[in-house]
Amino acid sequence: MSSEAKPKKRFHIKTTLILSLFALGIYAAFIGPSILKPISPMVVLPPEPVGLHVGDFQITNTILATLLADLLLILLAFSAWRFYRRGGVVPSGLINAFEWIVEFLWNTVHGSAGKWAKRVLPVVGTIFLLIFVANLVKLVPGFESIGQIEAVHKEGAFGYAPVPLFHVGNFTVYTIDKGQRYKIVNGAPIRVDGKGNLLEEAPAAGESSEPAAEGHAEELCTACEVVPFLRGTATDINFPFALAITTVLLTQVFGLWAQGPKYLEKFFQVRRLINGGPFGIIDFAVGILEIILEFAKILSFGFRLFGNIFAGALLLSIIGALTAVAVPAGLYIFEVFFGIIQAYVFFLLATIFISGATVAHGHEESH
């Protein structure tokens, strides 16, 4: 008799790890103590200071995130430079991905800018890589969740009681407790339930004071919020608008570089106004509209990137607080894809505008 050997059952460590994390997430979000439960985010548009200064210049959490993205890009570029400096032929890992991205960017720019591609690529390629890395870095756990605890002072805002987690020497790490929620009423923190209903009597106006939380150090607040050390770069409106202004200015630089003073005739069609008759007046008015359109490009560039990235970060925070398990992981995948798309759209528009500025558009244009 012949018997077939039964296959041995394999221990799938990855499946076990995923199921364990899934169970741990359910426990922390819905079963465990309130200090483990996710808290709804506070929507803040301006970047927040982190206590660092360079002279009189204040460092914010979005500046730190930008510097982190810059550092990662520099390290990646240096690694690629060393690899090819040593005569490397077949890259692998991150360098291989970096090479593929640069080759893709080159093909796109060369198809649009032609002989100007070598000059245009360093500009638009840097913009793409910076936005791309900044959008991916903000998805690292700890962004917008680890920071310093500060008191909530805004009238009607909500805060949470601080709870010590562990001590490292004289340094204490705190978290905030979702089960101890407060609302600022007449300048004082008042305990509320999960629906925001007051559980204590609100003080009269002018009698507000903020006592220290019971059982906590006196220097800590009663109603607290976390000001993160790192926050998504593009969620600070200064970043997309700085890139937008830089791109539009470089468009004019490349236009003057390629065409010389004749480039300015696109905006100031004086000769057409003098010699063109009624149509010359129309052409002159069109030139003035071109100036307005250049400023409109700044608004389009800036608000598109800022709005999409800020909305994505807010969506992740809100859905993470409501569901906490499984769904945020799917949104993270979506955010990775969306971050790449936003970087590519900004890069592509910058390439088109700069490339278009290098080409003459008058009646004497030759092909």
C-alpha positions as CSV (number, residue, x, y, z in Angstrom):
1,M,0.0,0.0,0.0
2,S,1.2,3.5,-0.8
3,S,0.3,6.4,1.4
4,E,0.6,10.0,0.5
5,A,2.5,12.1,3.0
6,K,0.3,14.8,4.5
7,P,1.7,18.3,4.2
8,K,2.9,19.8,7.4
9,K,1.0,22.7,8.8
10,R,3.0,25.8,8.4
11,F,3.1,28.5,11.1
12,H,2.3,31.8,9.3
13,I,4.0,34.4,11.4
14,K,2.8,37.3,9.3
15,T,-0.8,36.3,9.5
16,T,-0.5,35.8,13.3
17,L,1.2,39.2,13.7
18,I,-1.6,40.9,11.7
19,L,-4.4,39.2,13.7
20,S,-2.6,40.0,16.9
21,L,-2.3,43.7,16.0
22,F,-5.9,43.7,15.0
23,A,-7.0,42.2,18.3
24,L,-4.8,44.6,20.2
25,G,-6.3,47.5,18.3
26,I,-9.9,46.4,19.2
27,Y,-8.9,46.1,22.8
28,A,-7.2,49.5,23.0
29,A,-10.0,51.4,21.1
30,F,-13.1,49.8,22.5
31,I,-12.4,47.6,25.5
32,G,-9.3,48.8,27.3
33,P,-8.8,51.9,29.6
34,S,-9.8,55.3,28.3
35,I,-6.1,56.5,28.1
36,L,-5.6,54.1,25.2
37,K,-8.6,55.2,23.2
38,P,-8.0,57.6,20.2
39,I,-9.0,61.2,20.6
40,S,-10.7,63.4,18.0
41,P,-8.1,65.8,16.6
42,M,-8.2,69.6,17.1
43,V,-8.3,71.3,13.7
44,V,-5.5,73.9,13.7
45,L,-4.5,75.8,10.5
46,P,-1.5,77.8,11.6
47,P,1.8,75.9,12.4
48,E,2.5,75.5,16.0
49,P,5.8,76.5,17.7
50,V,7.8,73.7,19.4
51,G,10.0,75.8,21.6
52,L,13.1,76.0,19.4
53,H,14.5,79.2,18.1
54,V,17.3,80.3,15.7
55,G,17.9,83.8,16.9
56,D,14.6,85.5,16.8
57,F,13.2,83.0,14.3
58,Q,10.8,80.5,15.8
59,I,10.9,76.9,14.7
60,T,7.5,75.3,14.1
61,N,6.4,71.7,13.8
62,T,6.0,72.0,10.0
63,I,9.5,73.5,9.6
64,L,10.9,70.5,11.6
65,A,8.9,68.1,9.2
66,T,10.3,70.0,6.2
67,L,13.9,69.7,7.5
68,L,13.3,66.0,8.1
69,A,12.2,65.5,4.5
70,D,15.2,67.6,3.3
71,L,17.5,65.4,5.4
72,L,16.1,62.2,4.0
73,L,16.4,63.5,0.4
74,I,20.0,64.6,1.0
75,L,20.9,61.2,2.4
76,L,19.3,59.4,-0.5
77,A,21.0,61.6,-3.0
78,F,24.4,61.1,-1.3
79,S,23.9,57.3,-1.2
80,A,23.1,57.3,-5.0
81,W,26.1,59.5,-5.6
82,R,28.4,57.2,-3.7
83,F,27.0,54.1,-5.5
84,Y,27.7,55.5,-9.0
85,R,31.0,57.0,-7.9
86,R,32.2,53.6,-7.0
87,G,31.2,52.3,-10.5
88,G,28.0,50.6,-9.5
89,V,25.9,49.4,-12.4
90,V,22.9,47.5,-11.1
91,P,21.3,49.4,-8.2
92,S,19.0,47.8,-5.7
93,G,16.5,48.8,-3.0
94,L,16.0,52.5,-2.5
95,I,18.6,53.6,-5.0
96,N,16.9,51.5,-7.6
97,A,13.6,53.2,-6.9
98,F,15.3,56.6,-6.8
99,E,16.8,55.9,-10.3
100,W,13.5,54.8,-11.7
101,I,11.8,58.0,-10.4
102,V,14.5,60.2,-11.8
103,E,14.3,58.4,-15.2
104,F,10.5,58.9,-15.2
105,L,10.9,62.6,-14.4
106,W,13.5,63.0,-17.1
107,N,11.3,61.4,-19.8
108,T,8.4,63.7,-18.8
109,V,10.5,66.8,-18.8
110,H,12.3,65.9,-22.0
111,G,9.1,65.4,-23.9
112,S,7.9,68.9,-22.8
113,A,11.0,71.0,-22.6
114,G,13.1,69.5,-25.4
115,K,16.7,70.9,-25.4
116,W,15.9,72.8,-22.2
117,A,15.2,69.6,-20.3
118,K,18.7,69.5,-18.7
119,R,18.1,72.9,-17.2
120,V,14.5,72.5,-16.3
121,L,14.8,69.0,-14.7
122,P,16.8,70.0,-11.6
123,V,14.2,72.6,-10.7
124,V,10.9,70.6,-11.2
125,G,12.5,67.3,-10.2
126,T,13.5,68.8,-6.8
127,I,10.0,70.2,-6.3
128,F,8.5,66.7,-7.0
129,L,10.9,64.9,-4.7
130,L,10.4,67.3,-1.9
131,I,6.6,67.2,-2.0
132,F,6.7,63.4,-2.6
133,V,9.0,62.7,0.4
134,A,7.2,65.2,2.7
135,N,3.8,63.6,1.9
136,L,5.1,60.1,2.7
137,V,7.0,61.1,5.8
138,K,3.9,62.6,7.4
139,L,2.4,59.1,7.4
140,V,5.0,57.8,9.8
141,P,3.5,56.9,13.2
142,G,4.1,59.7,15.7
143,F,3.4,62.6,13.3
144,E,0.7,64.8,14.8
145,S,0.4,62.6,17.8
146,I,3.6,62.9,19.9
147,G,4.4,66.3,21.2
148,Q,4.2,68.6,24.2
149,I,1.1,69.1,26.4
150,E,-0.3,72.6,26.6
151,A,-3.4,74.0,28.3
152,V,-6.5,74.8,26.2
153,H,-7.6,78.4,26.5
154,K,-10.0,78.9,23.5
155,E,-13.5,79.5,24.7
156,G,-15.7,76.5,23.8
157,A,-12.8,74.2,23.0
158,F,-12.3,70.8,24.5
159,G,-9.4,69.4,26.4
160,Y,-8.4,66.3,28.3
161,A,-6.8,65.5,31.6
162,P,-3.1,64.5,31.5
163,V,-2.1,61.1,32.8
164,P,1.5,60.0,33.5
165,L,2.6,56.9,31.6
166,F,6.2,56.3,32.8
167,H,9.2,58.0,34.3
168,V,12.8,58.1,32.9
169,G,14.9,59.7,35.6
170,N,13.4,63.1,36.3
171,F,11.6,63.1,33.0
172,T,7.9,62.0,32.9
173,V,6.0,60.9,29.8
174,Y,2.3,61.8,29.8
175,T,-0.7,61.0,27.7
176,I,-4.2,62.5,27.7
177,D,-7.2,60.6,28.9
178,K,-10.3,60.5,26.7
179,G,-12.4,59.6,29.7
180,Q,-11.6,62.9,31.4
181,R,-12.9,65.5,29.0
182,Y,-13.2,69.2,29.7
183,K,-14.8,72.2,28.0
184,I,-13.6,75.8,28.4
185,V,-16.6,77.8,29.6
186,N,-16.1,81.4,30.7
187,G,-12.3,80.8,30.7
188,A,-12.5,77.8,33.1
189,P,-12.3,74.0,32.3
190,I,-15.6,72.3,33.1
191,R,-16.0,68.5,33.1
192,V,-18.2,67.2,30.3
193,D,-19.4,63.8,29.1
194,G,-18.8,62.1,25.8
195,K,-21.5,64.2,24.1
196,G,-20.2,67.5,25.4
197,N,-22.9,68.0,28.1
198,L,-21.6,69.8,31.2
199,L,-21.2,67.6,34.3
200,E,-20.4,70.6,36.6
201,E,-21.8,74.1,37.1
202,A,-20.2,76.7,34.9
203,P,-18.6,79.6,36.7
204,A,-19.8,83.1,36.1
205,A,-18.0,85.3,33.7
206,G,-14.9,86.9,35.3
207,E,-14.6,84.1,38.0
208,S,-12.6,81.7,35.8
209,S,-9.5,80.0,37.1
210,E,-7.8,76.9,36.1
211,P,-6.8,74.7,39.1
212,A,-4.2,72.0,38.8
213,A,-5.6,68.6,37.9
214,E,-6.1,66.4,41.0
215,G,-3.2,64.0,41.4
216,H,-1.0,65.7,38.8
217,A,1.9,68.1,39.1
218,E,1.0,71.7,39.6
219,E,2.6,72.8,36.4
220,L,0.3,70.7,34.2
221,C,-3.0,71.9,32.9
222,T,-6.5,70.5,33.7
223,A,-7.8,70.7,30.1
224,C,-4.9,69.9,27.9
225,E,-4.1,69.3,24.2
226,V,-1.1,67.8,22.5
227,V,0.9,70.2,20.3
228,P,2.8,67.8,18.0
229,F,6.6,68.1,17.4
230,L,6.0,67.1,13.8
231,R,3.2,68.0,11.5
232,G,2.6,67.4,7.7
233,T,4.6,69.9,5.8
234,A,2.0,70.7,3.2
235,T,-0.7,71.2,5.9
236,D,1.1,74.6,6.5
237,I,-0.1,77.0,3.9
238,N,3.3,78.7,3.8
239,F,4.9,75.6,2.2
240,P,2.7,75.2,-0.9
241,F,2.6,78.9,-1.5
242,A,6.4,79.2,-1.2
243,L,6.7,76.5,-3.8
244,A,4.0,78.2,-6.0
245,I,5.7,81.6,-5.9
246,T,9.1,80.0,-6.6
247,T,7.7,78.1,-9.6
248,V,6.1,81.2,-11.1
249,L,9.2,83.3,-10.6
250,L,11.3,80.6,-12.2
251,T,8.9,80.5,-15.1
252,Q,9.7,84.2,-15.8
253,V,13.5,83.5,-15.3
254,F,13.5,80.7,-17.8
255,G,11.4,82.8,-20.2
256,L,13.9,85.7,-20.1
257,W,16.8,83.2,-20.3
258,A,15.4,81.5,-23.4
259,Q,13.9,84.5,-25.3
260,G,15.6,87.5,-23.8
261,P,13.7,90.8,-23.6
262,K,11.3,89.6,-26.3
263,Y,9.7,87.5,-23.6
264,L,8.3,90.6,-22.0
265,E,6.3,91.3,-25.1
266,K,3.9,88.5,-24.0
267,F,2.7,90.9,-21.2
268,F,3.4,94.3,-22.7
269,Q,2.4,94.3,-26.4
270,V,3.2,98.0,-27.0
271,R,4.0,97.5,-30.7
272,R,0.7,95.8,-31.3
273,L,-1.1,98.6,-29.5
274,I,0.6,101.3,-31.8
275,N,0.5,99.5,-35.1
276,G,-2.3,96.9,-34.7
277,G,-5.4,99.2,-34.8
278,P,-8.5,97.9,-33.0
279,F,-7.0,94.4,-32.8
280,G,-3.8,95.9,-31.3
281,I,-5.9,97.2,-28.4
282,I,-7.3,93.7,-27.9
283,D,-3.8,92.2,-28.0
284,F,-2.6,94.7,-25.4
285,A,-5.5,93.9,-23.1
286,V,-4.7,90.2,-23.5
287,G,-1.2,90.9,-22.4
288,I,-2.5,92.6,-19.2
289,L,-4.6,89.5,-18.6
290,E,-1.5,87.3,-19.0
291,I,0.0,89.2,-16.0
292,I,-3.1,88.5,-14.0
293,L,-3.0,84.8,-15.0
294,E,0.6,84.6,-13.7
295,F,-0.7,85.6,-10.2
296,A,-3.6,83.3,-10.6
297,K,-1.2,80.4,-11.1
298,I,0.2,81.1,-7.6
299,L,-3.3,80.7,-6.1
300,S,-4.0,77.6,-8.1
301,F,-0.7,75.9,-7.2
302,G,-0.9,76.8,-3.5
303,F,-4.5,76.1,-2.7
304,R,-4.6,72.8,-4.7
305,L,-1.7,71.3,-2.8
306,F,-2.6,72.7,0.6
307,G,-6.3,71.8,0.4
308,N,-5.8,68.2,-0.7
309,I,-3.1,67.4,1.8
310,F,-4.7,69.2,4.7
311,A,-8.1,67.4,3.9
312,G,-6.3,64.1,3.7
313,A,-4.6,64.5,7.1
314,L,-7.8,65.6,8.7
315,L,-9.7,62.7,7.2
316,L,-7.1,60.2,8.6
317,S,-7.3,61.8,12.1
318,I,-11.1,61.8,12.2
319,I,-11.6,58.3,10.8
320,G,-8.8,57.0,13.0
321,A,-10.6,58.4,16.1
322,L,-14.0,57.0,15.0
323,T,-13.0,53.5,13.8
324,A,-9.4,53.1,15.1
325,V,-9.1,49.5,13.6
326,A,-8.7,48.3,10.0
327,V,-10.2,51.3,8.2
328,P,-7.3,53.7,8.9
329,A,-4.9,51.1,7.4
330,G,-6.8,51.3,4.1
331,L,-6.9,55.1,4.2
332,Y,-3.1,55.1,4.7
333,I,-2.7,53.2,1.4
334,F,-5.0,55.7,-0.2
335,E,-3.0,58.6,1.3
336,V,0.3,57.2,-0.1
337,F,-1.3,57.1,-3.6
338,F,-2.8,60.5,-3.1
339,G,0.4,62.0,-1.9
340,I,2.2,60.7,-5.0
341,I,-0.5,62.1,-7.3
342,Q,-0.4,65.6,-5.7
343,A,3.4,65.7,-6.1
344,Y,3.1,64.6,-9.7
345,V,0.4,67.2,-10.5
346,F,2.5,70.0,-9.1
347,F,5.6,68.8,-10.9
348,L,3.7,68.4,-14.2
349,L,2.1,71.8,-14.1
350,A,5.5,73.4,-13.2
351,T,7.1,71.6,-16.2
352,I,4.4,72.7,-18.6
353,F,4.5,76.4,-17.5
354,I,8.4,76.6,-17.5
355,S,8.6,74.7,-20.8
356,G,6.0,77.0,-22.3
357,A,8.0,80.1,-21.2
358,T,11.0,78.9,-23.2
359,V,9.1,78.8,-26.5
360,A,8.3,82.0,-28.5
361,H,4.7,82.5,-29.4
362,G,4.8,85.5,-31.7
363,H,4.1,85.6,-35.5
364,E,7.8,85.2,-36.2
365,E,8.1,81.9,-34.3
366,S,10.0,79.3,-36.2
367,H,9.7,75.5,-35.8
